[in-house]
Amino acid sequence: MLEAFREAFKGVRGNEGGPFGAIIVLNGEVIGRGCNRVTSMIDPTAHAEVVAIREACQRVRDFHLSEAAMYATCEPCPMCLSAIYWAGIKTVYYSADRHDAAEIGFNDSFIYDELNKPVLMRYVSMKQLVLPEAESLFDEWADKEDKTLY
């Protein structure tokens, strides 16, 4: 966990982004590191956990990290939690929680609230455009013999 905090402090002191850090460990070895880089990369997805997942996947040359664990300085936000699920990480250790983060200006409660609403009641308007290309695209994927499943 202290390595995750080192990443967070490095990011804060280097003006890379918010006060968050994460590492990913596989078989006792750190395979991914990340600090929040939202402002320095001008990328709203550059949270510490996502940065660490990207690095870990590149290092092990796989998009599955099911045998790895994450250490994060704060409870992952909904986006990061989704990335953790997609990567297959089964264990996340964290220190501060979402309420601690909210107290210093990182309040994700609106996203948690939005996810509990019916789609038509959400802040972001979601409008389905039914086109025949969608069916063609999915059929082509279903029939593709050399696809990499994930």
Order of alpha helices (4+ residues) and beta strands (2+ residues): alpha-beta-beta-alpha-alpha-beta-alpha-beta-alpha-alpha-alpha
